[in-house]
Amino acid sequence: MVIFEAGDVQFFVQDLYVEDWANNCMLNLVVDDVEAWARHIQAAGVLTKFEGVKMTEPVTEPYGTIFSLIDPAGVLWRIQQQLEP
């Protein structure tokens, strides 16, 4: 198991892979600067280091700016910056 921490937020990842679950899972991560996250992911090289990783370009929708990332396990991450009220 590994714990990822960013500021006051933590999430746990464990070495348990169930393909049906991973291929049908979506996580939504709300961040302060979605463009910075997209640049960081690209700069880290995860798109070429790991098989199956895919990422879309950030787009602005009515609810905020968002991009998608499919991780090596097949989990869909939606990384979103909410619009200011």
DAZIPE-V296628 format. One record per backbone hydrogen bond with DSSP energy under -0.5 kcal/mol. CO is the residue of the C=O (numbers start at 0). NH is the residue of the N-H. Records with the same first field share a line. If there is no record, write none. Layout:
CO = NH, NH
This chain:
1 = 3, 12
3 = 10
5 = 8
8 = 5
10 = 3
12 = 1
13 = 15
15 = 17
17 = 21
18 = 22
20 = 23
21 = 24
24 = 75
26 = 28, 77
27 = 29
28 = 30, 79
32 = 36
33 = 37
34 = 38
35 = 39
36 = 40
37 = 41
38 = 42
39 = 43
40 = 44, 45
41 = 44
44 = 47, 48
45 = 49
49 = 52
53 = 69
58 = 60, 65
60 = 63
62 = 82
63 = 60
64 = 80
65 = 58
66 = 78
67 = 55
68 = 70, 76
69 = 53
70 = 73
74 = 70, 76
75 = 26
76 = 68, 78
77 = 28, 79
78 = 66
79 = 30, 81
80 = 64
